[in-house]
Amino acid sequence: MTLLIQAVDGRLFSLVDASGHAVRGRFAARDKGGAAMPGGELVRDHTHYRRAILRGDIKLVAEQEHS
């Protein structure tokens, strides 16, 4: 499953790779300069993001099942 997430103003949340490790210098749903991506970002479903959504660090836009 993948999640389409969107950045929240004033909050930075780390992006994780496929193995669940934080990607240095990158934040979820933000470009390398730190600006929010207008269309959000598609990421693999991970508890790291699910907890962030519940805390309000990022917004869930959509969920997509893989076939």
N, C-alpha and C positions, 0 to 999 in steps of 0.2 A: 504494500500500500504506500502511496505517496501523499504528501500533504502540500497544499499551496498555502504558504504563510506570508504574512505582511508585517513589516516593521511597525512599531508603536513609537510615536514621537517621544523623545526624551529617554528612551530605553535602548540599551545595546545588549544583545544576547548572542553568545558565541555559536558559530556554525560548527557542526560536527561532520566528520567524514563517515564513510560506509561502515567503518569498524567502531564508531562511537567516540573517536578522539577529537578534541577541539582543534579546529583549523586556526593556526596562529594568524592574527591580523585580519580575520574575516568575521563579520557579524551576520547573523541570519537575516535574510531579506534586505540586505544592504550591499551596495557595491563596494569595491576596494577602497574608495574614498570616504566611505561611511554614510553616503546618501541613501535614503530609502529607495528601493527599486519600485517604480510605479506599478508594475504588474505583479509584484511579490516574487517569491522564489519557490520553486518546486523542490522539496526535500523528501528523503526517505522517512517513513514513519518511525519515530524513535521516542522513547520515554523522556528524553532530554527536551524535545519540543512539546510533548504533551503536558509536561509539568510547567513549562514556560507559558503555554496557552492558558492554563488554569490560573497562573499568577498574574496574567495580563502583560507579560513581557513581549509577547508577539501575538498576532491575531491569526486565527484559522480562517482561511477564505473558502477552501474546498478540500475534500478527501477524494482520492481516486484509487479504486481497486485495480489490481493487476490481474490480467487473465492468463 
